[in-house]
Amino acid sequence: MKRFEGKTVLVTGGNRNTGLDIVERFVNEGARVFMCGSSEESTAKGTDALKARGLADFVPVPCDISDITQVSTLFDAIEREAGRLDVLVNNAANQGLGHGGPLEMKPEMFLDVFKTNVFGGFQVTQMACNRFFMRQETRGVVVFLSSNTAKRAIRNRTAYCSSKGAINSMVRALALDLGPLGIRVNCCAPGYIHTERWDVLDPATARRRRLNCPLRREASGADIAGVVAFLASDDARNMTGEIITCDAGCSCQHMPEDVDC
Ligand SMILES: NC(=O)c1ccc[n+]([C@@H]2O[C@H](COP(=O)([O-])OP(=O)(O)OC[C@H]3O[C@@H](n4cnc5c(N)ncnc54)[C@H](OP(=O)(O)O)[C@@H]3O)[C@@H](O)[C@H]2O)c1
C-alpha cells in the first residue's frame, strides 16, 4: 500500500545525502515531492541524482530557507503546480563544521547556523501552516530532523548542537500550539548517517565510530527516511511533539565499548 498517494510533500535540503533518500521514499510511496537545495546549482545536482535513481515525480525549486523572499517564491511554486501541501520535512541543515572550539569561533557563525537550522525551519513551517495546512480540510504534518547531539554533545560543534537542542524544544512548543488545530509536529533525531562525509573517513575512524554504536552500524539515509515517513504517515496519527532517536543505540550507553572494558 502506498501511504502518500495523492499527497504533496516538501523536503528541504532534498538535493543531497539523506535528503535524497527522503525524497525517494516519499516518491516511492506515491507522493509528489517538491525538493530544494540552497542554490540553483546544488538543486540542479540533486535533480540529476534523483533522475539517476529513476525517479520522476518530483519538482526541484531552489530555496535558501533563511531568506523569507525565497521561501515565499517556493510556496508560490507549490501553490501553482500542486495547489496543496500535506507534509513538510524540515531536513535542511547547516552542519556548522570547521568553526573551531567555543573560545575561537567567530560568534557570527553561531547566528549563521541558527539562521538555517532554527529560524529557517520555523519560517518554512509557519508558511506551510498559513498558506496550506490551515486552509485545507485535511491539515498537514511537519517532521523535523534533529540529531542525537542535541542531548549528547560532540566536540567543536557548539552552534550545531545548540541548534539541534533548539529544534527539539521548538518541536514540542509547535506541537502544543498546533495540535488543537489538527497539525502534528514530530522529529527524527539521527546519530551517524552514511553520507558523502562518511565515505571519506579513514577506515580506522569508521571502525571506531561503528564500535561506538551497540548495533555496530551507522544509519543509511534510507533508515532515516523510514522513520520520517512513519512520522508523516497516518500510522503516527496519535503522535505529536515526539522526538524519535535513530542512532543504532548510541545514546543509550553510558560509555562506548572500547572505553568501558
Ligand atoms: N549526517 C549525519 O551523520 C547526521 C547526524 C545527525 C543528524 N543529521 C541531520 O539529518 C539531516 C540530514 O543530514 P545530512 O548529513 O544528509 O545533511 P547534509 O549532507 O549536511 O546536507 C544538508 C542539506 O541542507 C541544505 N541546506 C543547507 N543550508 C540550507 C539553506 N539555508 N537553505 C536550504 N537548504 C539548505 C543543503 O543544501 P546545499 O546542497 O545547497 O548546501 C543540503 O541539501 C540534517 O538535518 C542533519 O543535521 C545528520
The ligand as an SDF file (V2000), in Angstrom:
LIG
                    3D

 48 52  0  0  0  0  0  0  0  0999 V2000
   24.8950   13.1540    8.6250 N   0  0  0  0  0  0  0  0  0  0  0  0
   24.7630   12.8030    9.8760 C   0  0  0  0  0  0  0  0  0  0  0  0
   25.5220   11.9420   10.3800 O   0  0  0  0  0  0  0  0  0  0  0  0
   23.6550   13.3960   10.7110 C   0  0  0  0  0  0  0  0  0  0  0  0
   23.5680   13.0410   12.0590 C   0  0  0  0  0  0  0  0  0  0  0  0
   22.5440   13.5640   12.8380 C   0  0  0  0  0  0  0  0  0  0  0  0
   21.6060   14.4180   12.2920 C   0  0  0  0  0  0  0  0  0  0  0  0
   21.7010   14.7520   10.9690 N   0  0  0  0  0  0  0  0  0  0  0  0
   20.6720   15.6480   10.4130 C   0  0  0  0  0  0  0  0  0  0  0  0
   19.9810   14.9720    9.3830 O   0  0  0  0  0  0  0  0  0  0  0  0
   19.6760   15.8910    8.3190 C   0  0  0  0  0  0  0  0  0  0  0  0
   20.3230   15.4300    7.0150 C   0  0  0  0  0  0  0  0  0  0  0  0
   21.7160   15.3060    7.2450 O   0  0  0  0  0  0  0  0  0  0  0  0
   22.7800   15.2080    6.0550 P   0  0  0  0  0  0  0  0  0  0  0  0
   24.0850   14.8980    6.6940 O   0  0  0  0  0  0  0  0  0  0  0  0
   22.2400   14.3610    4.9830 O   0  0  0  0  0  0  0  0  0  0  0  0
   22.7850   16.7400    5.5710 O   0  0  0  0  0  0  0  0  0  0  0  0
   23.9160   17.4550    4.6690 P   0  0  0  0  0  0  0  0  0  0  0  0
   24.6500   16.4590    3.8600 O   0  0  0  0  0  0  0  0  0  0  0  0
   24.7090   18.3530    5.5610 O   0  0  0  0  0  0  0  0  0  0  0  0
   23.0310   18.3280    3.7050 O   0  0  0  0  0  0  0  0  0  0  0  0
   22.4160   19.4840    4.1860 C   0  0  0  0  0  0  0  0  0  0  0  0
   21.3240   19.8760    3.2470 C   0  0  0  0  0  0  0  0  0  0  0  0
   20.7340   21.0850    3.7170 O   0  0  0  0  0  0  0  0  0  0  0  0
   20.7320   22.0280    2.6580 C   0  0  0  0  0  0  0  0  0  0  0  0
   20.8490   23.3800    3.1980 N   0  0  0  0  0  0  0  0  0  0  0  0
   21.8110   23.9010    3.9870 C   0  0  0  0  0  0  0  0  0  0  0  0
   21.5650   25.1940    4.2490 N   0  0  0  0  0  0  0  0  0  0  0  0
   20.4150   25.4980    3.5820 C   0  0  0  0  0  0  0  0  0  0  0  0
   19.6530   26.6750    3.4250 C   0  0  0  0  0  0  0  0  0  0  0  0
   19.9920   27.8280    4.0290 N   0  0  0  0  0  0  0  0  0  0  0  0
   18.5410   26.6280    2.6620 N   0  0  0  0  0  0  0  0  0  0  0  0
   18.1780   25.4720    2.0650 C   0  0  0  0  0  0  0  0  0  0  0  0
   18.8470   24.3290    2.1600 N   0  0  0  0  0  0  0  0  0  0  0  0
   19.9750   24.3470    2.9120 C   0  0  0  0  0  0  0  0  0  0  0  0
   21.9350   21.6570    1.7930 C   0  0  0  0  0  0  0  0  0  0  0  0
   21.7630   22.2240    0.5100 O   0  0  0  0  0  0  0  0  0  0  0  0
   23.0390   22.6550   -0.4040 P   0  0  0  0  0  0  0  0  0  0  0  0
   23.4460   21.4190   -1.1310 O   0  0  0  0  0  0  0  0  0  0  0  0
   22.5250   23.7280   -1.2720 O   0  0  0  0  0  0  0  0  0  0  0  0
   24.1010   23.1370    0.5440 O   0  0  0  0  0  0  0  0  0  0  0  0
   21.8380   20.1490    1.8300 C   0  0  0  0  0  0  0  0  0  0  0  0
   20.8940   19.6660    0.9340 O   0  0  0  0  0  0  0  0  0  0  0  0
   20.1900   17.2620    8.7830 C   0  0  0  0  0  0  0  0  0  0  0  0
   19.1640   17.9740    9.4040 O   0  0  0  0  0  0  0  0  0  0  0  0
   21.2760   16.8880    9.7780 C   0  0  0  0  0  0  0  0  0  0  0  0
   21.5270   17.9110   10.7070 O   0  0  0  0  0  0  0  0  0  0  0  0
   22.7110   14.2680   10.1740 C   0  0  0  0  0  0  0  0  0  0  0  0
  1  2  1  0
  2  3  2  0
  2  4  1  0
  4  5  1  0
  4 48  2  0
  5  6  2  0
  6  7  1  0
  7  8  2  0
  8  9  1  0
  8 48  1  0
  9 10  1  0
  9 46  1  0
 10 11  1  0
 11 12  1  0
 11 44  1  0
 12 13  1  0
 13 14  1  0
 14 15  2  0
 14 16  1  0
 14 17  1  0
 17 18  1  0
 18 19  2  0
 18 20  1  0
 18 21  1  0
 21 22  1  0
 22 23  1  0
 23 24  1  0
 23 42  1  0
 24 25  1  0
 25 26  1  0
 25 36  1  0
 26 27  1  0
 26 35  1  0
 27 28  2  0
 28 29  1  0
 29 30  1  0
 29 35  2  0
 30 31  1  0
 30 32  2  0
 32 33  1  0
 33 34  2  0
 34 35  1  0
 36 37  1  0
 36 42  1  0
 37 38  1  0
 38 39  2  0
 38 40  1  0
 38 41  1  0
 42 43  1  0
 44 45  1  0
 44 46  1  0
 46 47  1  0
M  CHG  2   8   1  16  -1
M  END
$$$$
